[in-house]
Amino acid sequence: MPRKFTQIAFTPAVKAFQDSYGSREMYARMEESGPDNDTIIPRLEEFIRARDSFYLGTSNENGWPYIQFRGGSPGFLKVIDDKTLGFADFAGNCQYLTIGNLSVDDRVFLFLMDYAHRRRLKIWGRGRVIYDDPQLLEELRVPGDTSEAQRAILIHVEAWDWNCPKYIPIKYSEAEVAAIVEPLQTRIAELEAQLGLAE
């Protein structure tokens, strides 16, 4: 059975360019024999739970795409079940582009980056906005976060695919840098104490 993402992403126009540049035969084999990649398996769940941000793509009724950055504490993008992701939607700049787009076209695209380990995950899905569901919002809340969520956004996963690591710059978050530096700072403090340099 074909991989689900190829059914979505490999349009006739895309396939024409694959033919032109010589990659069509390779991808045709993948379509015929690759896994479906339409459910959240444990390796994906682990990756998603560790992310502190992702990019969310939607389209408006004029066909124009829009990409929004979403960030929070690691795990703010929740894995609800093997076909569903969700996150709490907080007040922003009040433009309402994403929820406006979702009201006319439920197709979404998520791009999740792990710059430190040069990994990226693409997820195609269908999004819907949930209003007036306090229980769901509580389920989506990150422990310790006291921000008031205005609504929930759920995403039904249609397909996913890993992207190659080529050209991904290595970057670290503030928390990752702190974890890397902490043992070095501890060692420096120990050596300063031995030398009598500590205050």
N, C-alpha and C positions, 0 to 999 in steps of 0.2 A: 504494500500500500504506500502511496506517495507520502512524503513528509508534509505535514499540514502547512508549514510556512511557505513551501514552494507553491502550493495552490493559491496562496494569498499574494505572494510577492513576485512570482515569476509570471508576469502578464505576457501577452504576445509581443509587446514592444521590448520587454526585457529579454525574452527568449531570442528575438531577432538579433539583439546585440551580442548575446552569448554565442549565437551561430557565427556572427561576424568576427568575433575575437577568439573563437576556438574553444570555448568552455562548455558549450551546450551538451556535448556528449557526456562529459563527466557529471554534469548536474542532472541529466536525464537518468543516468544510472542511480543517482542518489534518490531521485523521485520514486523510482521503482522499488528500491530495496531498503531505503533508510527507515528509521523508526518514525512514528507519527509526531513525537515531540509536541503533544498537545495537553499533557497533564504535568503537574508540578511534582517531580520526583524528589527524593530526599536531598540529592546534591544541589538541586536548584533551590529548595527551601532553605538550606543552610546558607547559600550565597545571598538570597534575598533578605533573610533575617539579619545579615551582617551589614547591610548597606545603610548609610546615613543620608542617601540622596538618590534621586533618579530623574530622568527627563521624561516628560509626558507629552506625547503628540496627539493632537486632535485636528479636525478640519471643520470649517464653517460652511454655511449653505452656499457660499460662492466658490467653494472648492479650495480656498486658501488654507494652507496648513498653519498650525500654531504649536510651538513647543514651549512648555513651561517647566522650569526647574522646581522640583519639590525636595525639601530637606527636612531633617528631623533627627532625633536620636536613633541610633541603630535599632532596627526592628519596627520603625514606625509604619513601614509598608508590611502589612500583616498577611500571612498565608492563612486563609480561613479554611480552605479544603484543597483537594488536589486540582481543582479547576477555578478557584476563586481567590483573588487578592483584594485587599481593601485598605483604605486609609482614611483618617479623619481629615476633613477639609476646614481649615481655619480662615479667619478674616485676613484678607490681603489688601491690595490696592483698590478693591471694589470695582474692577473692570469686568469681572465675571466672564472672561473669555472662554475658559475651559468648560464651565457648566453651561454656558450658552451654546457652545459648539456641541456638547453632548446632548443637548435637547433636540438637535436636528440630525445628528449623525453619531451613532454610538460607537463607531470604530475608533480604537485607540492604539497607540504604540508606545511601549515603555523601553527606555534604554538605560540599563543599569551598569555603572562603571565601578571597577575596582582598580584604581590607578596604581596602588602600591604593588599589586601582583599582576598587573597588566592583563586583566580579564574584563570582558564585557558581554552582557547578556541582552538579547533582543526579545521582546515579548509583544505579540499581537493579541488584541483582545477586543472585547465589547464592554464599554463602561456605562454605568448608570448611577445617577445621583439619588441618594436616599435622604429624605427629609423627615424630621419628626420621629426619630427612632432612638430614644435615649439609651436603650439597652445595647444597640449596635454601636453607638458612639462610645459607650463605656468599654465595650469589647475591643474597640480600636484604639483606645487610649494607651499611651505609653506610660508605664509606671513613673510617678514623680512629675509628670507634665501637668501643670494646672491650667494650661491654656483652654479657652472655651471653644470647642469645635462647633461649627455652624451646620455641618451636614456631613454625610459619609459618601464616599465614592467606592463602588464595588466594580471589579473588573473580572469578567469571565474570560479565562485564558483560551484562546483559539489555537495558538502556536507559539513556539519559542525556538531560538537558535543561538548558539554561542558564536561570537565573532572572533576572528583570529587576533592575536595580540600585537601584530605588526603595527608600528607607528604609535602605539599608546605610550605617552610619556609617563615616567614613574613620578608620582606625586604622593604625598602623605598628608593626612588630615592632622589637625592640631593634636588630637588624642593619640594618633599613631606616633607622631613625633615625640610626644611626652613619654610614651611607653618605651621608645627607643633610647631616649636621653636619660631616663630615670636611673638605670643601673650605672651609667657613666657618672652622673652627678653624685651618686652614692659613693662610688669609688674615689672620686676626686675629694669628697669630704673626708673619707678615711685616710687618704694620703696626706691631706692638709693637717689632719689631727696628729698623724705620726710625725710630721715635720714641725709641729707646733705653730702652724699658720692659721689654725681655726680661731675665730674670734671668741 
